[in-house]
Amino acid sequence: MPSIIDAFRGVTRFWWGDRGLSAFLLLLFVSLFLGPFIESFPLRVVSSLFFSFLLISGVVTISSRPLPRFIVGMVAVVAIVLRWVDRFTENHTVAVWAAVTSLLFLACMTGVMLIRVFKNDGQVTRHRVQGAVAAYLLFGITWSLLYQLFELSLPGSFSLPAVHHLDATSRQEIFTYFSFVTLTTLGYGDVTAIHPTARMFVIMEGLIGQLYPATLLARLVSLQITGQKSDGKGPQDISK
């Protein structure tokens, strides 16, 4: 029993440390960019497993207190179960609740990641910069779930390209694509928002896509200067 407890504490320390930010970014890249290059069903299942592990690892990073971690952990478990059920069924209610629970968890995860990136401890490291990139990717994934929820709750909220069958996989791929096109303000126009509320959230994501990099850069520079003044040393090496 002590060895299990020690192992859990070691995992927690890893995810709460700077290296956990880099590991989380790697999981995001795998779960986000692996799927579109996979055509076979077994490998798509592997991609979904990576996303499930991403949610599980995110629970550890939420809080060091047991109660918040337990609450968020329950939300993550429900999200994972509903996501897998949605993969193998075409139940509209399951799809809606899968989107709701995943949205709640990832919104919370994004907030925690931003707090860790922007915390005022005067240290800017390579891992922290990678955590900032992870937060940017979380914006895109979170908004894609919000768009999926809109289309499930209010069909016709978006003008979508013609697809043979809009199942869970194709719906996720289409709105993930649209979300990141919006976040980066590319705006190809092949997917457009029609419902007024959906349009409002599209505008919000576009603004975040523009403001976040500028705010991040200013904050990191400020932390770097503060760290130099407090240490009385020269420029810090963020490659550590």
C-alpha positions as CSV (number, residue, x, y, z in Angstrom):
1,M,0.0,0.0,0.0
2,P,2.7,2.6,0.8
3,S,4.3,1.9,-2.6
4,I,1.0,2.6,-4.4
5,I,0.6,5.8,-2.5
6,D,4.2,6.9,-3.2
7,A,3.7,6.1,-6.9
8,F,0.5,8.2,-7.0
9,R,2.3,11.1,-5.3
10,G,5.1,10.7,-7.9
11,V,2.6,10.9,-10.7
12,T,0.9,13.9,-9.2
13,R,4.2,15.7,-8.7
14,F,5.1,15.0,-12.3
15,W,1.8,16.5,-13.7
16,W,2.0,19.5,-11.4
17,G,5.6,20.2,-12.3
18,D,6.8,21.9,-15.4
19,R,7.5,18.7,-17.2
20,G,3.8,17.8,-16.9
21,L,3.0,20.9,-19.1
22,S,5.2,19.4,-21.9
23,A,3.7,16.0,-21.5
24,F,0.2,17.4,-21.7
25,L,1.1,19.3,-24.9
26,L,2.4,16.0,-26.4
27,L,-0.9,14.2,-25.6
28,L,-2.9,17.1,-27.1
29,F,-0.9,16.9,-30.4
30,V,-1.4,13.1,-30.6
31,S,-5.1,13.1,-29.8
32,L,-5.7,16.2,-32.0
33,F,-3.6,15.5,-35.1
34,L,-3.4,11.7,-35.2
35,G,-7.1,11.1,-36.1
36,P,-7.3,12.8,-39.5
37,F,-4.4,10.7,-40.9
38,I,-6.0,7.4,-39.7
39,E,-8.5,5.6,-41.9
40,S,-8.7,2.1,-40.2
41,F,-11.2,1.7,-37.4
42,P,-8.7,0.0,-34.9
43,L,-6.3,2.9,-35.2
44,R,-9.1,5.4,-34.7
45,V,-9.9,3.6,-31.5
46,V,-6.2,4.1,-30.5
47,S,-6.6,7.8,-31.2
48,S,-9.7,7.9,-29.0
49,L,-7.7,6.1,-26.2
50,F,-5.2,8.9,-26.3
51,F,-8.0,11.4,-25.9
52,S,-9.3,9.4,-22.9
53,F,-5.9,9.4,-21.4
54,L,-5.6,13.1,-22.0
55,L,-8.8,13.6,-19.9
56,I,-7.5,11.3,-17.1
57,S,-4.2,13.0,-16.9
58,G,-6.0,16.4,-16.8
59,V,-7.8,15.3,-13.6
60,V,-4.4,15.1,-11.8
61,T,-3.5,18.6,-12.9
62,I,-6.8,20.3,-11.8
63,S,-6.0,20.7,-8.1
64,S,-3.9,19.3,-5.3
65,R,-7.0,19.1,-3.1
66,P,-9.0,15.8,-3.0
67,L,-12.5,17.3,-3.3
68,P,-12.1,19.3,-6.5
69,R,-10.1,16.5,-8.0
70,F,-12.8,14.0,-7.1
71,I,-15.6,16.2,-8.6
72,V,-13.7,16.9,-11.8
73,G,-12.7,13.2,-12.0
74,M,-16.3,12.2,-11.9
75,V,-17.1,14.6,-14.8
76,A,-14.1,13.2,-16.7
77,V,-15.2,9.6,-16.2
78,V,-18.8,10.4,-17.4
79,A,-17.3,12.3,-20.4
80,I,-15.1,9.3,-21.3
81,V,-17.9,6.8,-21.0
82,L,-20.4,8.9,-23.0
83,R,-17.8,9.6,-25.6
84,W,-17.2,5.9,-26.2
85,V,-20.9,5.1,-26.2
86,D,-21.4,7.9,-28.7
87,R,-18.7,6.3,-30.9
88,F,-20.6,3.1,-31.2
89,T,-24.2,4.3,-31.1
90,E,-26.2,7.0,-32.8
91,N,-28.3,8.1,-29.9
92,H,-28.9,11.9,-30.0
93,T,-29.2,12.3,-26.2
94,V,-25.9,10.5,-25.6
95,A,-24.2,12.7,-28.1
96,V,-25.6,15.9,-26.4
97,W,-24.5,14.8,-23.0
98,A,-21.1,13.6,-24.2
99,A,-20.5,17.1,-25.7
100,V,-21.8,18.8,-22.4
101,T,-19.6,16.8,-20.0
102,S,-16.5,17.0,-22.3
103,L,-17.1,20.8,-22.7
104,L,-17.3,21.3,-18.9
105,F,-14.2,19.3,-18.2
106,L,-12.1,20.9,-21.0
107,A,-13.2,24.4,-20.0
108,C,-12.1,23.8,-16.4
109,M,-8.8,22.3,-17.7
110,T,-8.2,25.3,-19.9
111,G,-8.7,27.6,-16.9
112,V,-6.3,25.6,-14.8
113,M,-3.7,25.6,-17.6
114,L,-3.9,29.4,-18.0
115,I,-3.5,29.9,-14.2
116,R,-0.3,27.7,-14.3
117,V,1.1,29.5,-17.3
118,F,0.4,33.0,-16.1
119,K,1.2,32.4,-12.4
120,N,3.5,35.1,-11.0
121,D,6.5,33.1,-9.9
122,G,9.1,34.9,-12.1
123,Q,10.3,31.8,-13.8
124,V,9.9,31.3,-17.6
125,T,11.0,27.9,-18.8
126,R,10.6,25.9,-22.0
127,H,8.0,23.7,-20.3
128,R,6.0,26.8,-19.4
129,V,6.0,28.1,-22.9
130,Q,4.9,24.6,-24.1
131,G,2.1,24.8,-21.5
132,A,1.0,28.1,-23.1
133,V,0.8,26.4,-26.5
134,A,-1.2,23.6,-24.9
135,A,-3.7,26.2,-23.5
136,Y,-4.0,27.6,-27.0
137,L,-4.9,24.2,-28.4
138,L,-7.3,23.7,-25.6
139,F,-9.1,26.8,-26.7
140,G,-9.6,25.3,-30.1
141,I,-10.8,21.9,-28.8
142,T,-13.1,23.5,-26.2
143,W,-14.8,25.7,-28.8
144,S,-15.2,22.7,-31.2
145,L,-17.2,20.9,-28.5
146,L,-19.3,24.1,-28.0
147,Y,-20.0,24.1,-31.8
148,Q,-20.9,20.4,-31.7
149,L,-23.3,21.1,-28.9
150,F,-24.9,23.9,-30.8
151,E,-25.4,21.7,-33.9
152,L,-26.8,18.9,-31.8
153,S,-29.2,21.1,-29.8
154,L,-30.1,23.5,-32.6
155,P,-29.7,21.6,-35.9
156,G,-28.9,24.0,-38.8
157,S,-26.9,26.4,-36.6
158,F,-24.0,25.9,-39.1
159,S,-23.8,25.6,-42.8
160,L,-21.8,22.3,-43.2
161,P,-20.2,20.7,-46.2
162,A,-22.1,17.8,-47.7
163,V,-21.2,14.5,-46.0
164,H,-22.6,11.0,-46.6
165,H,-23.4,10.6,-42.9
166,L,-22.7,13.0,-40.0
167,D,-21.7,10.5,-37.3
168,A,-19.8,11.2,-34.1
169,T,-16.4,11.0,-35.9
170,S,-17.2,13.2,-38.8
171,R,-19.0,15.7,-36.6
172,Q,-15.9,16.0,-34.4
173,E,-13.5,16.3,-37.3
174,I,-15.6,19.0,-39.0
175,F,-16.1,21.2,-36.0
176,T,-12.5,20.8,-34.8
177,Y,-11.4,21.9,-38.2
178,F,-13.8,24.9,-38.1
179,S,-12.8,25.8,-34.6
180,F,-9.1,26.1,-35.4
181,V,-9.8,27.9,-38.7
182,T,-11.7,30.4,-36.6
183,L,-9.1,30.6,-33.8
184,T,-6.4,31.3,-36.3
185,T,-8.7,33.7,-38.2
186,L,-8.1,31.9,-41.5
187,G,-11.8,31.9,-42.4
188,Y,-12.0,29.7,-45.5
189,G,-15.8,29.9,-45.5
190,D,-16.6,26.2,-46.2
191,V,-18.2,26.0,-42.7
192,T,-20.1,29.1,-41.5
193,A,-22.3,29.9,-38.5
194,I,-25.9,30.7,-39.2
195,H,-27.6,30.9,-35.8
196,P,-27.0,34.4,-34.1
197,T,-25.8,32.9,-30.8
198,A,-23.4,30.6,-32.7
199,R,-22.1,33.6,-34.6
200,M,-21.4,35.4,-31.3
201,F,-19.3,32.5,-30.0
202,V,-17.4,32.4,-33.4
203,I,-16.6,36.1,-33.0
204,M,-15.4,35.4,-29.4
205,E,-13.1,32.7,-30.5
206,G,-11.7,34.8,-33.3
207,L,-11.0,37.6,-30.7
208,I,-9.3,35.1,-28.4
209,G,-7.2,33.8,-31.3
210,Q,-5.9,37.3,-31.9
211,L,-5.5,38.6,-28.3
212,Y,-4.1,35.5,-26.6
213,P,-0.7,35.4,-28.4
214,A,-0.2,39.1,-27.8
215,T,-1.2,38.8,-24.1
216,L,0.9,35.7,-23.6
217,L,4.0,37.4,-25.1
218,A,3.6,40.5,-23.0
219,R,3.0,38.4,-19.8
220,L,6.0,36.1,-20.4
221,V,8.3,39.1,-21.1
222,S,7.0,40.7,-17.9
223,L,7.7,37.6,-15.9
224,Q,11.2,37.3,-17.4
225,I,12.0,40.9,-16.5
226,T,10.6,40.4,-13.0
227,G,12.6,37.2,-12.5
228,Q,15.8,38.9,-13.6
229,K,15.3,41.8,-11.2
230,S,14.5,39.5,-8.2
231,D,17.5,37.2,-8.9
232,G,19.8,40.1,-9.7
233,K,21.2,38.0,-12.6
234,G,21.3,38.2,-16.3
235,P,18.7,36.8,-18.8
236,Q,17.4,33.4,-17.9
237,D,17.6,30.4,-20.2
238,I,14.1,29.3,-21.1
239,S,15.4,26.2,-22.8
240,K,15.7,24.4,-19.4
